[in-house]
Amino acid sequence: MTARAADGAYGMIPAPDVVLLVEPDDERRSLFGAWLEDAGFDVLTCPGPTAPDYACMGGRSGRCPLVDPAALVVVDLSLSSGVVGHPGVGADVLAYYLLAELPIVTLGRGDDLRAGGVQDQVVALPRSPERPALLAAIRALMPS
């Protein structure tokens, strides 16, 4: 799978077909990325925060270079499942994308967000969605 580098080619205006896929599992990231590319989307991939501090670049510096070109984010909220001492990594990453005012498709937890005033910004799916459900959620939220 190829992914477009966030090197400023899009400038500061999000391209309407760019999806940022934040998924810690290499196989799932590759599978979901292939689904998105096959559907005609450009895909930027990110494994999410990693050891030792489990903080993403956006959380540390206030800016993530992958956010600028993205029109939408797909994020696996189980980013830190099983990581002792870092239980809130998925929530921290989600908060960063919410503040960036990007549409978000969450994988895993997230149904509780629908009552939090972000129902137009977030669609929650199971952690392992079927391909049609993932693509439908993205198309429903993708800016025109």
N, C-alpha and C positions, 0 to 999 in steps of 0.2 A: 504494500500500500504506500502510496506517496502522499505526502502532506505538504501543503504550501507553507513555506517559512514565513514567519512574521518579521519581515525585514523592512517594513515600511512601504512595500509595493502598493498597498491599499491606502496609504496615508492615514489620516485620522478619521475618515468616514468609513463605517463598516460596509463591506460588500454584502449585498443582499443574499448571497448564497453561501456564506462562510459560516461553518459550524465549528465551535470549539468543543472538542470531546475530552472531558477530564475523567479518566478511568485508570485506576492503579494496576489492573491486571492486563498484562501484555496481550494475552489471547483475546480477551473481551474487547480491548481497545482496537485490535486489528480487525476483529469480526464486525464490530459496530461501525468502525471507520470504513470498511469495505461496503457495508450496506449503504452508508451515506454517500460515498463516492458513486456507487452504482445508481443511486437515485439522482445524481447530478449536482450534489453539493461539493464545495471545496471544504476540506477538512484540515483543521489544525488539531494536533493531539498533544495531550499533556498527561503525565502519570499522576499529577497531583503532588501534594507535599510529600517529601521523603525524609528519611533519617538524616541527620540526628535530631533536628529540631521540629520536624513535621510542620513547618510553616511555609506557605507558598510565597513566591516572589511578590505578589500583590499585597499580601499581608505584611511582609517585611518592609517593602519599600514604598507601598502605597500605589504602585503601578505595576501591572503585568503587561508585557508587550504582546501577549496573545489576545488580550481583550480588545484592543483597538480595532483590529480587522474583523473581529467576530460580530455576526449579526444575532447569534443565538448560542447558548451554552447547553450541552448535555453533560450532566455531572452525576457521578456515582457517589451517593451520600454515605456509602460504607467505606469511604477512603481510609478510615483509621480503625476499622473493626479488628479487634484482636491486638491492637497496639497498646500496651500497658503505659499509662501515664499520658496518653494523648487521645482521650475519648471524643473530643469535640472538633476534630480536624474537618470532618465533612460539613459541620454547621458553620465553621469559620469560613471555609471556602465558599459555601452558599451565600453567606452574608456579604462577602466581597462582590459576588456577581449581582446580588440584589441591589447593592449600592451603586453598581455600575449601570443599573437600569437595563440590563439585558434580559430578554426572554430566556427562560430556563426550563429545561426538561430534566427532572430529577429521576434518578434510578435508585430504587430502594425507598427508604423513608421519605416523607415529604407531604403526605396527605394532610397533616396538621397545618401546613402552610396555607392551605386553601381558605382557612378561616382568618388568616392573619393580614388580610387586606392586599394580598399579592395574587389573587386568583386570576387576574388578567396577565400576569407575568410568569406564572409557574404552572406547569403540568406535571403531576406526579405519576410515575409508572412503576411497575414492579422492577426489582433489581435486574431481572433477566427478561426483558420484554420481547415479545414476538416482533419480527421485522415490520409487519404492517402497522402495529401499534406505535412503534417508535417513529416511523416515517410520518404517520398521521399527526402525532403530537407536534413534531417539528414543523410540519406544514401549517398546522393551526396557529402556531405562535410566530412563525417567521414573518418579519416585516416585509411589506410589499416592495 
